[in-house]
Amino acid sequence: MTDRVLLIDDDPNVLTALSRTLHKHLTIATANSGDQAVTMVADALAAKSRFAVAVCDMHMPGMDGMETLKRLRALDAQLVGIMLTGDADQSTAIDALNSGNIFRFYSKPFDCDLLIAGIASGIRQNHLLQAERQLAENEERWRLALEAVGDGVWDWDTLTETAYFSRDWWRMLNVHDRAGAAPIDEWLCRVHPDDAGDLRTRIENVRSGTETILNFEHRLRCDDGTYRWFLVRGVVLFRAENGRALRTIGTHTDITRRREMEDLLRRQTEELTILATTDPLTGLLNRRCFLEKADAELLRSFRYERDMAMIMVDIDFFKKVNDTYGHAVGDTVLRRVADLLGANMRSSDSLGRLGGEEFAVLLPETSTANAQILAETLRKKLAEDETILSGGAKLKITASFGVAALASASDTVKSILDHADEALYAAKQAGRNLVVCRP
């Protein structure tokens, strides 16, 4: 053993005998009085070469053994005290042990092997006390460090289902007069209902050992009734023999501002996406987005050898509507046409506004004949509808339709649209309010 043992006795013969007996097994230092022992322990602490065990005689002039060990323990709380005495009085031994400053009590004459074993136990006790002190210091260090950056700290004892919650933990929930131990439900009962199930699952996974780290974002109800977003992070410090968590520590970080910024960024991104892909008046796909979808569908049609058709739609005499009723009514007509066309198509079809009063319909896996049937249905719906103006007047609108379909491997979206546009022009020339298919 390399741990240092201090022998304290006012009788030099006893010190010599003890040293001779123990030096083969232990690193020994001696003091002939309580005052000298106090000085030696203080110096050892300063030199960082502390004693593990002090073996002290009970009866010494000046400072007796009880007072000496009490003073030594006041200097070094991890120092383990062993008392030697010629008194055989059992009550004396009990009082000495109950004082809290004595680890073992041996009567003179003592058994050498028994004393060595007792000192060895004292050294182990010293190691345990030092480990506990180190753990406490480490915990206090990380707790102070985390609290310094504003995180709320918690320390969960699974056996009692209680937890230490730091002052900052409470403050983040708008509670300014609490800190310390509380039931764990002070946390769990505040969790937003939409987050509670997932959080409990993650906690159980960490406690059972399925996961090693708790890392989860969830909302907690503050004392004013509002919810804020928090990131909880935690690890298990100690586990039972069956692997279940006994003690778990962690932090809560208020991420409400970050979540709000993420939500704002997501909404702005969605708005930009809508602006980039949608016609602002009708809500339909704009020209660019429609053509991109058509390109993708054409490639799929080639790959799987499927049909694809397109319909061009143009409102009849739309310029006259604008000239007669104004552009506000013209916009109303455009929105009405868009609604009617969209309401009578399949979910797999795509409708876009290419510009002005011109619309286009993309029909995946649709032959020319079926595209013509749909175009005729759409034409009738428009012809049968009436747009009611603000003054109560009714405005009937018709449209002309041109249909074209994928016909060869050389076709492109542009060529199909050109063919549909040619058919549309033929419908206009033939009197409007007609469906014409590419021959």
C-alpha positions in Angstrom: 0.0 0.0 0.0 1.2 3.5 -0.8 -1.4 5.4 1.2 0.0 7.2 4.2 -0.9 6.3 7.8 -0.3 8.7 10.8 0.4 7.1 14.2 -0.3 9.4 17.2 0.8 8.5 20.7 2.6 10.3 23.5 4.6 7.2 24.4 7.7 6.9 22.2 7.9 3.2 23.0 4.4 2.6 21.7 5.2 4.6 18.5 8.4 2.6 17.9 6.6 -0.7 18.4 3.7 0.3 16.2 6.0 1.6 13.5 8.1 -1.6 13.6 4.9 -3.7 13.3 3.3 -1.8 10.5 6.0 -0.4 8.3 6.3 -3.6 6.3 2.8 -3.2 5.1 2.1 0.5 5.2 3.7 4.0 4.7 4.0 5.3 8.3 4.5 8.7 9.8 4.4 9.4 13.6 3.4 12.2 15.9 3.8 12.3 19.7 1.0 14.7 20.5 -2.4 15.9 19.2 -0.9 19.3 18.4 1.9 17.8 16.3 -0.6 15.6 14.5 -2.8 18.6 13.6 0.3 20.4 12.2 1.4 17.4 10.2 -2.0 16.9 8.6 -2.3 20.6 7.7 1.2 20.4 6.1 0.3 17.2 4.3 -2.8 18.9 2.8 -0.8 21.9 1.7 1.8 19.6 0.1 -1.0 17.5 -1.5 0.3 14.3 0.2 -2.6 13.8 2.6 -2.9 11.0 5.1 -5.5 8.3 4.5 -5.8 6.9 8.1 -4.8 8.3 11.5 -4.3 5.8 14.4 -4.5 7.6 17.7 -4.1 6.8 21.3 -7.1 7.6 23.4 -5.4 9.1 26.5 -2.7 11.8 25.8 -1.8 14.8 27.8 -3.1 18.1 26.5 -5.3 17.2 23.6 -6.8 13.7 24.0 -7.4 11.2 21.3 -11.1 12.1 20.8 -10.3 15.8 20.4 -7.3 15.1 18.2 -9.3 13.0 15.7 -12.1 15.6 15.8 -9.6 18.3 14.9 -8.0 16.2 12.2 -11.4 15.4 10.6 -12.2 19.1 10.6 -9.0 19.7 8.5 -9.6 16.7 6.2 -13.1 15.2 6.1 -11.8 12.2 4.2 -9.3 11.2 6.9 -10.3 8.0 8.6 -9.7 7.8 12.4 -8.9 4.6 14.3 -8.7 4.8 18.2 -6.3 2.7 20.4 -6.8 2.6 24.2 -6.0 0.6 27.2 -9.5 1.1 28.5 -11.7 -1.9 28.0 -14.9 0.0 28.9 -17.5 -0.8 26.2 -19.3 2.5 26.7 -16.2 4.4 25.9 -15.9 2.5 22.6 -19.5 3.1 21.8 -19.3 6.8 22.5 -16.1 7.1 20.4 -17.8 5.3 17.4 -21.0 7.3 17.7 -19.0 10.6 17.7 -18.6 10.1 13.9 -14.9 10.8 14.0 -13.9 7.2 14.7 -13.9 4.4 12.1 -12.6 1.6 14.3 -11.9 1.2 18.0 -9.2 -1.3 19.3 -8.2 -2.1 22.9 -4.7 -2.5 24.0 -3.0 -4.9 23.8 -4.2 -5.2 20.2 -4.0 -8.1 17.7 -1.5 -7.1 15.0 -3.3 -8.8 12.1 -6.6 -7.4 13.2 -5.2 -3.9 13.4 -3.6 -4.2 9.9 -6.9 -5.4 8.6 -8.7 -2.5 10.2 -6.2 0.0 8.7 -6.7 -1.6 5.3 -10.4 -1.1 5.7 -9.8 2.4 6.7 -7.8 3.1 3.6 -10.6 1.7 1.5 -13.0 3.9 3.4 -10.7 6.9 2.6 -10.8 6.0 -1.1 -14.5 5.9 -1.0 -14.8 9.2 0.8 -12.4 10.8 -1.7 -14.4 9.4 -4.6 -17.6 10.7 -3.2 -16.0 14.1 -2.7 -14.6 14.1 -6.2 -18.0 13.2 -7.6 -19.7 15.9 -5.6 -17.1 18.5 -6.8 -17.5 17.3 -10.4 -21.3 17.5 -10.1 -21.2 21.0 -8.6 -18.7 22.0 -11.4 -20.9 20.9 -14.3 -24.0 22.2 -12.6 -22.4 25.7 -12.1 -21.1 25.6 -15.6 -24.4 24.8 -17.1 -26.3 27.2 -15.0 -23.8 29.9 -16.0 -24.9 29.6 -19.6 -28.6 29.8 -18.7 -29.6 26.2 -19.1 -32.0 24.6 -16.6 -30.3 21.7 -14.8 -32.2 18.6 -13.5 -31.0 15.6 -11.5 -33.6 12.7 -11.5 -33.5 10.0 -8.7 -35.5 7.1 -10.2 -36.0 5.3 -6.8 -37.8 8.2 -5.3 -39.2 9.7 -8.5 -38.0 13.1 -7.4 -35.6 15.5 -9.1 -33.4 18.5 -8.3 -34.4 21.4 -10.5 -32.1 24.3 -10.6 -33.3 27.9 -10.1 -32.8 28.6 -13.9 -35.0 25.6 -14.7 -37.8 27.2 -12.8 -37.2 30.7 -14.1 -37.5 29.5 -17.7 -41.1 28.5 -16.7 -41.7 31.9 -15.2 -41.4 30.6 -11.7 -39.0 32.9 -9.8 -39.1 31.7 -6.2 -38.3 28.0 -6.4 -35.3 25.7 -6.6 -34.3 22.3 -5.3 -36.0 18.9 -5.1 -39.5 18.3 -6.4 -41.6 15.4 -7.8 -40.6 14.6 -11.4 -44.1 15.3 -12.5 -43.3 19.0 -12.1 -41.7 18.5 -15.5 -43.7 15.7 -17.0 -47.1 17.1 -16.2 -46.2 20.4 -18.0 -45.4 18.7 -21.3 -47.7 19.6 -24.2 -50.1 16.8 -25.0 -48.9 16.5 -28.6 -45.3 15.9 -27.3 -46.0 13.8 -24.2 -46.1 10.4 -25.8 -42.9 10.7 -27.8 -41.0 12.2 -24.8 -42.0 9.4 -22.4 -40.9 6.8 -25.1 -37.5 8.5 -25.4 -37.1 8.7 -21.6 -38.0 5.0 -21.3 -35.5 4.1 -24.0 -32.7 5.9 -22.1 -33.7 4.5 -18.7 -33.9 0.9 -20.1 -30.6 1.3 -21.9 -32.0 1.1 -25.5 -30.7 4.5 -26.1 -27.7 6.1 -24.4 -28.5 9.8 -24.6 -31.8 11.7 -24.2 -32.1 14.4 -26.8 -35.6 15.7 -27.6 -37.4 18.9 -28.4 -40.8 19.5 -26.7 -43.1 22.1 -25.3 -43.6 22.9 -21.6 -46.4 24.9 -20.1 -45.2 27.9 -18.2 -46.9 29.3 -15.1 -48.7 31.9 -17.2 -50.3 29.2 -19.2 -48.3 29.7 -22.4 -46.1 27.0 -23.9 -42.4 27.4 -24.8 -40.1 25.1 -26.7 -37.3 23.3 -24.9 -34.5 21.0 -25.9 -33.9 18.4 -23.1 -30.6 16.5 -23.0 -29.7 13.9 -20.5 -27.6 10.8 -19.6 -27.8 8.1 -17.0 -25.2 8.3 -14.2 -25.9 5.1 -12.4 -27.7 1.9 -13.3 -28.9 -1.1 -11.2 -27.6 -4.6 -11.8 -30.6 -5.2 -14.1 -29.5 -2.2 -16.3 -32.4 0.1 -15.2 -31.5 3.7 -14.6 -31.1 4.8 -11.0 -30.0 8.4 -11.5 -30.3 10.5 -14.6 -29.0 14.1 -15.1 -29.5 16.6 -17.8 -30.5 20.1 -18.9 -33.3 22.0 -20.5 -32.5 24.7 -23.0 -35.1 27.3 -24.1 -35.2 27.1 -27.9 -38.5 29.0 -28.4 -36.8 31.8 -30.3 -35.0 29.3 -32.6 -38.3 27.4 -33.3 -40.1 30.6 -34.0 -37.3 31.6 -36.5 -37.5 28.1 -38.1 -41.3 28.4 -38.4 -40.9 31.9 -40.0 -38.3 30.7 -42.4 -40.4 27.7 -43.3 -43.5 29.9 -44.0 -41.3 32.3 -46.0 -39.9 29.4 -48.0 -43.4 28.0 -48.6 -44.6 31.5 -49.7 -41.6 31.9 -52.1 -42.3 28.4 -53.5 -45.9 29.4 -54.1 -44.8 32.6 -55.7 -42.3 30.8 -57.9 -44.7 28.0 -59.0 -48.2 29.5 -58.8 -50.2 32.0 -60.8 -51.2 34.7 -58.3 -54.6 35.4 -59.7 -56.0 31.9 -60.2 -53.9 29.8 -57.8 -53.1 27.4 -60.7 -49.6 26.3 -61.8 -47.8 29.1 -63.6 -46.3 28.6 -67.0 -42.9 27.6 -65.9 -44.0 25.1 -63.3 -46.6 23.6 -65.6 -44.0 23.0 -68.3 -41.6 21.4 -65.7 -44.3 19.0 -64.7 -45.1 18.2 -68.3 -41.4 17.5 -69.0 -41.3 15.0 -66.1 -44.5 13.3 -67.2 -43.3 13.0 -70.7 -40.1 11.2 -69.6 -42.3 8.9 -67.5 -44.5 8.2 -70.4 -41.5 7.3 -72.6 -40.0 5.1 -69.9 -43.1 3.0 -69.2 -44.6 3.4 -72.7 -47.8 5.1 -71.5 -50.2 7.5 -73.1 -50.1 11.2 -72.4 -52.3 14.0 -73.7 -52.6 17.8 -73.3 -55.5 20.2 -73.7 -55.2 23.9 -74.6 -58.1 26.1 -73.4 -58.8 29.7 -74.5 -61.7 31.8 -73.3 -63.8 33.1 -76.1 -64.1 36.8 -76.7 -62.2 37.6 -73.5 -60.9 40.9 -74.7 -64.6 42.0 -75.2 -65.3 41.1 -71.5 -62.4 43.3 -70.4 -63.4 46.2 -72.7 -67.1 46.0 -71.7 -67.0 45.3 -68.0 -63.4 46.2 -67.0 -60.4 44.2 -65.8 -61.8 43.5 -62.4 -64.7 41.5 -64.0 -62.1 39.9 -66.3 -60.2 38.7 -63.3 -63.4 37.3 -61.8 -64.0 35.4 -65.1 -60.5 34.0 -65.1 -60.9 32.7 -61.5 -64.3 31.2 -62.3 -63.0 29.4 -65.3 -60.0 28.1 -63.3 -62.3 26.8 -60.6 -64.6 25.0 -63.0 -61.8 23.4 -64.9 -60.1 22.2 -61.7 -63.3 20.8 -60.2 -63.9 18.5 -63.2 -60.5 16.9 -63.5 -58.8 13.8 -62.0 -56.4 14.3 -59.0 -53.6 13.0 -61.2 -54.2 15.7 -63.9 -52.5 19.1 -63.8 -54.0 22.5 -64.7 -52.0 25.6 -65.4 -52.5 29.1 -66.6 -50.0 29.8 -69.5 -50.8 33.5 -69.8 -53.8 35.9 -70.4 -56.9 33.8 -71.0 -55.0 30.7 -72.0 -55.0 27.5 -69.9 -53.5 24.1 -70.4 -54.3 20.6 -69.0 -51.8 17.8 -68.6 -53.4 14.3 -68.7 -51.1 11.4 -67.7 -51.9 8.0 -69.1 -54.6 9.4 -71.3 -55.3 8.6 -75.0 -56.5 11.2 -77.5 -60.0 9.8 -77.4 -60.3 10.0 -73.6 -58.7 13.5 -73.7 -61.4 14.6 -76.2 -64.1 13.2 -73.9 -62.7 15.2 -70.9 -62.3 18.3 -73.1 -66.0 18.1 -74.2 -67.1 17.7 -70.6 -65.1 20.8 -69.6 -66.5 22.8 -72.5 -70.1 21.9 -71.5 -69.5 22.9 -67.9 -68.2 26.3 -68.9 -71.0 26.8 -71.4 -73.7 25.9 -68.8 -72.2 28.2 -66.1 -73.1 31.8 -65.4 -70.8 34.3 -63.8 -72.9 36.6 -61.6 -71.5 40.2 -61.6 -71.6 42.6 -58.6 -74.7 44.4 -59.9 -76.6 41.1 -60.3 -76.1 40.8 -64.0 -75.3 37.3 -65.4 -72.4 36.7 -67.7 -72.1 33.5 -69.8 -68.7 32.4 -70.9 -67.5 29.9 -73.4 -64.1 28.5 -74.3 -62.4 26.8 -77.2 -60.4 23.6 -76.7 -57.5 22.0 -78.6 -56.4 18.4 -77.9 -53.2 16.7 -78.7 -51.5 13.5 -77.5 -48.0 12.0 -77.4 -47.7 10.4 -80.8 -44.0 9.5 -81.4 -40.6 9.2 -79.7 -39.6 12.5 -81.3 -42.4 14.4 -79.5 -41.5 17.0 -76.9 -43.7 19.0 -74.5 -43.3 22.0 -76.9 -44.4 20.0 -79.9 -47.4 18.5 -78.2 -48.5 22.0 -77.0 -47.9 23.4 -80.5 -50.2 20.7 -81.9 -52.8 21.4 -79.2 -52.5 25.1 -80.0 -53.1 24.4 -83.7 -56.2 22.4 -82.8 -57.3 25.3 -80.6 -56.9 27.7 -83.4 -59.0 25.5 -85.6 -61.7 25.5 -83.0 -61.7 29.3 -83.0 -61.8 29.4 -86.7 -64.8 27.0 -86.8 -66.9 29.2 -84.6 -65.5 28.9 -81.0 -67.0 26.9 -78.1 -65.8 23.8 -79.7 -63.3 20.9 -79.1 -60.9 20.0 -81.9 -58.4 17.2 -81.7 -55.1 17.0 -83.6 -55.7 14.8 -86.6 
